[in-house]
Amino acid sequence: MRFTRSVLAASAVAALSVGTMTALASPASAAPNTTPQKVCGSGYKTVNSAAVGSLGTLYLTYNASNGHNCVTTIRNNPGTAVDMSAYVWVPDTEEGDSDAGLFKSYAGPTYVRGKGHCVDWGGSIANVYVQVVGSNCGSLKEHRTTFTR
């Protein structure tokens, strides 16, 4: 899924200000013992992660063979469906992908070609939101923001 900067920015602002996003992909199904590799697919290795409070973890993965990043948000305790999201964005190319809705176990996968670029990524579980900006681009420092609404 390809986005323009204004579409992704509007979605991010809506998610941060309202606390929900419109689902952009079919709902993910709950799976026991879910891992980022099970969600993203073979060849994807975890290169970064961020806690979503005590509710779960956001994972940034990378596949060296195709140059794509994948982001998924995985709950620690799957159960009743709650609002969740995952997104990945490459500012240099203005390409990104997102997934949001009511999920029992995980949101995503979301994919973008990120080889040679910094990526912005994030997600949410219930009312806890995480955003990582300028990530995985060598010597530059990334910026992480976590907040609860």
N, C-alpha and C positions, 0 to 999 in steps of 0.2 A: 504494500500500500504506500503510495507516494503522497506526501503532504507538501503544501507550500508553508512558508514560515508563518503566515498569518493564520492559517487553519490550525496548525499545531499550537501556536501561541494562544489562540482563542480557547482551544480545548484545555490547555494547561491552566489558564486563568480561570476558566469555568470550574475546573476540578478543585482548584485551590480556594476559590471564593465560595462555591456552593457546596463542595464536599462530595460531589458525584460527577461521573462522566457518562455520556451515552455510550452504549456498547458499540464497538466498531467491528467486532468479529464475533463468530459464534461462541457460545459459552464453553469454557473449558470444563471437562468432567473431572470429578474427584478421583484421585488415584492414590492408593496407599504407598508409602515410602517414595513419594515423588522427589526426584532430583532435578537439577537444572538440565542435566544431560538427557534425562527421559523426556523432559518437556521440549527442549530445543532440538534434539536429535543427535545422531552419532557425529563425531568429529568436533563437537563444541566443548571447549574447556573453560572452566570458570576462571576469569581474570580479575574479577572484583566482586565485592558483595557489600551490602549495607543492611543492618538490622532495621526492621520496621517495628520499632518499639519492642515489646515482648511478644508480638503477634506472629512474626515470621521474618523472612529474609528476602531481600531483593537481590537477584544475581545478574551480573553482566558476564556473558560468555562470548567466546570468539572461536571461529572456525578458520584456521590458517589455510586450509585448502581452497576455500572460496572467498575469503576476506570479509565474511559477514559477522556482525555482532548479533546476539540474541539476548533479550532481557525477559525474565520471568519473575513474578512475585509468588512466593510459596509460603503458605500458612504453616505454623508449627503444629496446630491442632485442627485438622480439617473437620468440618461438621456442617452445621446449618449455613446456607449460602449468605455471604455478606458482601457489601460493596468492596471491590478490589480493582486494582489497575496495574498496568505495566506499560512503560513507553521507552523508546530509544529514538534519539535525534542526532543527526550530524549537521551542525550549523554551517560548515563549509559548503555542503552540497544541498542543504535545505531538504533533505530526505529524512523520513522517519516513519515509525509505525507505532500503533498503540492498541491496547486491548483493555476494555473496562466493562464491568457489569457485576452481577451477583454470581459469585463463585463459591464452591464448597472447599476447594483445595488450592488452586493456583490461578493466576491471571497470566496471559501470554500463551504461546510465545509471541514475541515481537521481534522483527528482523530488520536490519539495515546494513548496507555495504559500508563498512567503516575502516577498511584498510588504509593506513596512512593519515587518518583523521582523528581528532579528538571527538568524543561522543558525550552527549548529555543523556542521562537516563534517570528513571525514577519509577515510583509506583506508590500504591497505598493498600492498606488493609483497614477496613472500617473507617475510623476517623484519624488514622495516623498516616502521614504523608512523608515521603522521602524523595529528595531531588539531588542528583549529583551532576555538577556542571563542569565541563572541561576535563573529562576523565580519560585516562589511558592514552595520553599523548606525549609520553616521554618525560622531559624534565619540568614541564609546567605543573603547577599545583592545582589539584581539583578542589572544588568547593562543594561541601555537603550541607544540606539543610533538612532537618527533620522537625515536624511540628504536628500537633494534635489540634483538631477542631472540635 
